[in-house]
Amino acid sequence: MASAARLRLMYFLYYGNVGVAQPYLAAYLRGLGFSGEQIGTVQMIPSLLAPVVAMSWATFADRHATPARGLRLATAWSALCVLALPFARTPAAVGAVLVAAALGDRAYVPLLDSVTLEHTRARPERSYASVRLFGSIGFVVLALVVGRALTLRGNRPADLLVPSLMTALVAGYALAARRLPAHAGPPHEDRPGPRDMLALLRRPALPLLLGACAVHWAACAPYHLLFGVYVRDRGLPADVTGLGTAAGVAAEIAVLLLFPRLERRLSLRGLLAASFLGSAVRWALLWRAEGAAAIVLLQLLHGLTFGLFWAAAMKGMAEVVPARLRATGQALFSAVVFGAGNGVGFALSGAAYDRLGSVAPLFAGAALLELALVGVGLAAAGALAAARARGAGPAAP
């Protein structure tokens, strides 16, 4: 088994890279002269590849190797491709680099989660959330540091600090993955076949859970893609992007730490409903927010938008998916949520920004979508509870 310390390092480095890309990459591309549609497109295409990429690597891991071995190979490819990012200056060049890197990178989260879920299932005293929170710490540390650095460097329109740091962080987690024991992950004495994977998809709770999560993630796209642009549209410095992101991830960490207590008191249905309702409030208020203080403080609701959502979603996946199909199940989640949900959300957000000329109205649409999701989330949790009552949980062969 992998050590908890190594898993924490891998989450820290991966989500540290997300902490650079999510708040600052769109503003960097805007500085290169990209339109909103171009920004959305170059980041949408890798998301659309995610279903095929994640499922291919998961099938390889579940049937022919282990999640750890797949993780090592996938991250090595991503690190090689992303070396070209600081030199890419056109939409075609940036898109090519991101697409090539995505052929390995889009498998990272499901494979790492697969290893971590089995690691924590074998050690009841250690929860998945307690390991995963180091990803949140990495995100907030890098977001704060980069925001401060960009401000000190004069908020340059296309500062090479952004792609250079992204390259270094991808190389870092690729190196960390190489030290992961090759056997780390679920045991494979009985390797699954295609029929097992089809049976997984026929579990009624799984499509509902995946659909609700995908729509929620699509509603988060204006924030994920354009928060840095939103801050600049408001005439505020990059420090506000960093502080807002840091406030959000601090709340996320607090929720992850509290989650073991929350799940004992609330049903999965209640956890999902709280996440979606809290997100709707966040987007509605952000639509009208003007000053730096209001924008930063509203990001505290990120604890519900991501922290509570993610922990509840992983709890649901652990209950529905058997250990022998762990990598496939996590890849399916990544493909539907981070692939389809993210891709559609990015494309719509980029096009809407060009049409409306502002990010703020996009948050109003996101709030309405989250409100509609409450009913879907309740239905998904209800189906999950029914499946668990029928004994369709992970204990089934």
C-alpha positions in Angstrom: 0.0 0.0 0.0 1.1 3.5 -0.6 1.9 5.6 2.5 -0.5 8.3 3.6 2.4 10.9 3.4 3.0 10.1 -0.3 -0.6 10.3 -1.1 -0.9 13.6 0.6 2.0 14.9 -1.4 0.5 13.8 -4.6 -2.8 15.5 -3.8 -0.9 18.7 -2.7 1.0 18.9 -6.0 -1.9 18.1 -8.3 -4.3 20.5 -6.8 -1.6 23.1 -6.4 -1.4 23.0 -10.1 -5.2 23.4 -10.3 -4.7 26.4 -7.9 -2.6 28.1 -10.5 -4.6 27.1 -13.6 -8.1 27.7 -12.4 -7.8 31.3 -11.1 -5.1 32.5 -13.4 -4.9 30.6 -16.7 -7.9 32.3 -18.3 -6.5 35.8 -17.4 -3.1 34.7 -18.8 -4.8 33.6 -22.1 -6.8 36.8 -22.1 -3.5 38.7 -21.9 -2.3 36.8 -25.0 -5.4 38.2 -26.8 -7.7 35.2 -26.7 -11.4 35.8 -26.9 -13.8 34.4 -24.3 -14.9 31.7 -26.8 -11.3 30.8 -27.5 -10.5 30.6 -23.8 -13.5 28.3 -23.3 -12.7 26.1 -26.3 -9.1 25.4 -25.5 -10.1 24.3 -22.0 -13.2 22.6 -23.1 -11.6 20.1 -25.5 -9.5 18.4 -22.9 -12.6 18.0 -20.8 -14.4 16.4 -23.7 -11.5 13.9 -24.0 -11.8 13.0 -20.3 -14.5 10.2 -20.8 -12.3 8.2 -23.2 -9.0 9.0 -21.5 -10.2 8.2 -18.0 -12.0 5.0 -18.9 -9.1 3.7 -21.0 -6.6 4.2 -18.2 -9.1 2.7 -15.7 -9.7 -0.4 -17.9 -5.9 -0.8 -18.2 -5.5 -0.5 -14.4 -8.4 -2.8 -13.4 -7.8 -5.5 -16.0 -4.1 -5.5 -16.8 -2.1 -3.6 -14.1 -2.9 -1.6 -11.0 -4.1 2.0 -10.4 -0.6 2.9 -9.2 1.1 1.6 -12.4 -1.4 3.4 -14.5 -0.9 6.6 -12.5 2.9 6.5 -13.1 2.6 6.1 -16.9 -0.2 8.7 -17.3 1.6 11.4 -15.3 4.9 10.8 -17.1 3.1 11.5 -20.4 1.5 14.6 -19.1 4.7 16.0 -17.8 6.4 15.5 -21.1 3.6 17.3 -23.0 3.3 20.3 -20.7 6.9 21.3 -21.1 5.8 23.1 -24.3 3.1 25.2 -22.5 5.3 28.3 -21.7 6.2 28.5 -25.4 2.6 28.2 -26.8 1.2 31.6 -27.7 -1.7 31.0 -30.1 -5.1 29.3 -29.5 -4.1 26.4 -31.7 -0.7 25.9 -29.9 -2.2 26.2 -26.4 -5.0 23.9 -27.4 -2.6 21.3 -28.8 -0.5 21.3 -25.6 -3.5 21.0 -23.3 -5.1 18.2 -25.5 -1.9 16.2 -25.6 -1.3 16.6 -21.8 -5.0 15.6 -21.2 -4.3 12.2 -22.6 -2.6 11.4 -19.4 -3.7 14.1 -17.0 -7.4 13.3 -17.1 -6.7 9.9 -15.6 -4.9 11.3 -12.6 -7.8 12.0 -10.2 -9.7 8.7 -10.7 -6.6 6.6 -10.4 -5.3 8.5 -7.3 -8.7 8.4 -5.7 -8.9 4.7 -6.3 -5.6 4.1 -4.5 -6.6 6.4 -1.7 -10.1 4.9 -1.2 -8.6 1.4 -0.8 -5.8 2.7 1.4 -8.4 4.3 3.8 -10.8 1.3 3.7 -8.0 -0.9 4.9 -7.3 1.6 7.7 -10.6 2.6 9.4 -8.9 5.2 11.6 -7.9 7.2 8.5 -10.6 8.8 6.3 -10.5 9.7 2.6 -11.3 13.3 3.4 -8.3 13.6 5.8 -5.9 12.6 3.0 -7.7 14.5 0.2 -7.7 17.8 2.2 -4.0 18.1 1.4 -5.1 18.8 -2.2 -7.1 21.7 -0.9 -4.1 22.9 1.1 -2.0 22.8 -2.1 -4.6 24.6 -4.0 -4.9 27.5 -1.5 -1.1 27.8 -1.0 -0.4 28.1 -4.7 -3.4 30.4 -5.4 -2.3 32.8 -2.7 1.4 32.7 -3.6 0.7 33.2 -7.3 -1.8 36.0 -6.7 0.7 37.9 -4.6 3.5 37.3 -7.1 1.4 38.4 -10.1 0.5 41.6 -8.2 4.1 42.3 -7.2 5.1 41.8 -10.9 2.6 44.5 -11.9 -0.3 42.4 -13.0 1.2 41.8 -16.5 -1.4 40.8 -19.1 0.4 37.5 -20.1 2.8 36.8 -17.3 4.9 33.6 -18.1 4.9 32.8 -14.4 1.6 31.1 -14.8 2.5 28.5 -17.5 6.0 28.0 -16.0 4.6 27.1 -12.6 2.0 24.8 -14.1 4.8 23.0 -15.9 6.9 22.6 -12.7 4.0 21.3 -10.7 3.0 18.7 -13.3 6.6 17.5 -13.3 6.5 17.3 -9.5 3.5 15.1 -9.2 4.8 12.9 -12.1 8.0 12.3 -10.1 6.0 11.6 -6.9 3.9 9.1 -8.8 7.0 7.2 -9.8 7.8 6.5 -6.2 4.3 5.0 -5.6 4.5 1.2 -5.0 3.5 -0.6 -8.2 1.0 -2.8 -6.3 -0.8 0.1 -4.5 -4.5 -0.1 -5.1 -7.3 -2.6 -5.0 -6.3 -6.3 -5.2 -6.8 -7.9 -8.6 -7.0 -11.7 -7.9 -10.4 -11.7 -9.8 -10.0 -9.2 -12.7 -13.2 -7.7 -14.0 -14.4 -8.1 -17.5 -16.7 -6.1 -19.8 -19.8 -7.6 -18.3 -18.9 -6.4 -14.9 -18.5 -2.9 -16.1 -21.9 -3.0 -17.9 -23.5 -4.3 -14.7 -22.0 -1.4 -12.8 -23.8 1.0 -15.2 -27.1 -0.8 -14.7 -27.2 0.1 -11.0 -30.0 2.6 -10.9 -28.4 4.8 -8.3 -25.2 5.4 -10.2 -26.6 7.2 -13.3 -28.7 9.5 -11.0 -25.7 10.3 -8.8 -23.4 11.0 -11.8 -26.0 13.1 -13.5 -26.6 15.3 -10.5 -22.9 15.8 -10.0 -22.3 16.6 -13.7 -25.0 19.3 -13.7 -23.6 20.8 -10.5 -20.1 20.9 -12.0 -21.4 22.5 -15.1 -23.0 25.2 -12.9 -19.6 25.8 -11.4 -18.0 26.5 -14.8 -18.3 30.4 -14.7 -16.4 30.3 -11.5 -13.8 27.7 -12.5 -13.2 29.3 -15.9 -13.6 33.0 -15.5 -13.3 34.0 -11.8 -9.9 35.7 -12.5 -11.5 37.5 -15.4 -14.5 38.5 -13.2 -12.1 40.1 -10.7 -10.4 42.1 -13.4 -13.7 43.1 -14.9 -14.5 44.6 -11.5 -11.3 46.6 -11.7 -9.6 44.7 -8.9 -6.0 43.4 -8.6 -5.0 39.7 -8.8 -4.6 39.7 -5.1 -8.4 39.6 -4.8 -8.4 36.4 -7.0 -5.9 34.8 -4.7 -7.6 35.9 -1.5 -11.0 34.8 -2.7 -9.7 31.5 -3.8 -7.9 31.1 -0.5 -11.0 31.9 1.5 -13.0 29.3 -0.5 -10.5 26.6 0.0 -10.1 27.3 3.7 -13.8 26.7 4.0 -13.5 23.6 1.9 -10.8 22.2 4.2 -12.9 22.9 7.3 -15.8 21.0 5.7 -13.6 18.1 4.8 -12.3 17.9 8.4 -15.9 18.1 9.7 -17.3 15.6 7.2 -17.0 12.5 9.4 -19.3 14.2 11.9 -21.6 15.6 9.3 -22.2 12.2 7.6 -23.2 10.7 11.0 -25.9 13.3 11.4 -27.2 13.9 7.9 -28.3 11.5 5.2 -26.6 11.6 1.8 -29.8 13.2 0.5 -29.4 16.0 3.0 -25.7 16.5 2.3 -26.3 16.9 -1.4 -29.2 19.2 -0.9 -27.2 21.5 1.4 -24.4 21.6 -1.2 -26.7 22.6 -4.1 -28.7 25.1 -2.1 -25.5 26.7 -0.6 -24.1 27.0 -4.1 -27.2 28.7 -5.4 -27.0 31.3 -2.7 -23.3 31.8 -3.5 -23.8 32.4 -7.2 -26.8 34.6 -6.7 -24.9 36.9 -4.4 -21.8 36.9 -6.5 -23.9 38.1 -9.5 -24.4 41.4 -7.7 -21.2 41.7 -5.6 -19.0 44.7 -6.4 -16.3 45.3 -3.8 -13.2 43.2 -2.9 -14.4 42.4 0.6 -17.8 41.1 -0.6 -16.3 39.0 -3.4 -13.7 37.4 -1.0 -16.2 36.7 1.8 -18.7 35.0 -0.6 -16.0 32.5 -1.5 -16.4 31.0 2.0 -19.5 29.2 0.6 -17.1 27.1 -1.5 -17.0 24.8 1.5 -20.5 23.8 0.4 -20.0 24.1 -3.3 -17.0 21.8 -3.3 -16.0 20.4 0.1 -19.4 19.1 1.1 -20.3 18.1 -2.5 -17.0 16.2 -3.1 -17.0 14.3 0.2 -20.7 13.3 -0.2 -20.1 12.2 -3.9 -17.1 10.1 -2.9 -19.2 8.5 -0.1 -21.9 7.7 -2.6 -19.4 6.2 -5.1 -17.8 4.1 -2.4 -21.2 2.6 -1.5 -22.2 1.8 -5.1 -19.0 0.6 -6.7 -17.3 -2.7 -5.7 -13.6 -2.6 -4.8 -12.6 -4.7 -7.8 -14.1 -2.0 -10.1 -12.8 1.0 -8.1 -10.6 2.5 -10.8 -13.4 2.0 -13.4 -16.0 3.6 -11.1 -13.8 6.6 -10.3 -12.9 7.0 -14.0 -16.6 6.9 -14.9 -17.3 9.7 -12.3 -14.4 11.7 -13.7 -15.6 11.2 -17.3 -19.2 12.2 -16.7 -18.6 15.0 -14.1 -15.2 16.5 -15.1 -15.5 15.5 -18.7 -19.1 16.1 -19.9 -20.2 18.4 -17.2 -17.0 20.5 -17.3 -16.8 20.6 -21.1 -20.4 21.8 -21.6 -20.1 24.3 -18.8 -16.9 25.8 -20.2 -18.2 26.0 -23.7 -21.4 27.8 -22.6 -19.6 30.1 -20.2 -17.0 31.2 -22.9 -19.7 31.9 -25.5 -22.0 33.6 -23.0 -19.1 35.9 -21.8 -18.5 37.0 -25.4 -22.2 37.7 -25.9 -22.9 39.5 -22.6 -19.5 41.2 -22.2 -19.4 40.4 -18.5 -19.0 37.4 -16.2 -21.5 38.5 -13.6 -24.7 37.5 -15.4 -23.3 34.0 -15.8 -23.6 33.5 -12.0 -27.3 34.3 -12.1 -27.8 31.4 -14.6 -25.6 29.1 -12.4 -27.8 29.9 -9.3 -31.0 28.9 -11.2 -29.3 25.7 -12.3 -28.3 24.8 -8.8 -31.8 25.4 -7.6 -33.2 23.0 -10.2 -30.6 20.5 -9.1 -32.0 20.2 -5.6 -34.8 17.9 -6.8 -32.4 15.9 -8.9 -30.0 15.5 -6.0 -32.8 14.3 -3.7 -33.9 11.8 -6.3 -30.3 10.5 -6.7 -29.8 10.1 -2.9 -33.1 8.4 -2.6 -32.2 5.9 -5.3 -28.9 5.3 -3.6 -30.6 4.6 -0.3 -32.9 2.2 -2.0 -30.0 0.4 -3.7 -28.2 0.1 -0.4 -31.3 -1.3 1.3 -31.5 -4.0 -1.4 -27.9 -4.9 -0.8 -26.5 -3.5 -4.1 -23.6 -1.8 -2.3 -19.9 -2.6 -2.8 -20.1 -5.9 -0.9 -21.9 -7.4 -3.9 -19.6 -9.4 -6.2 
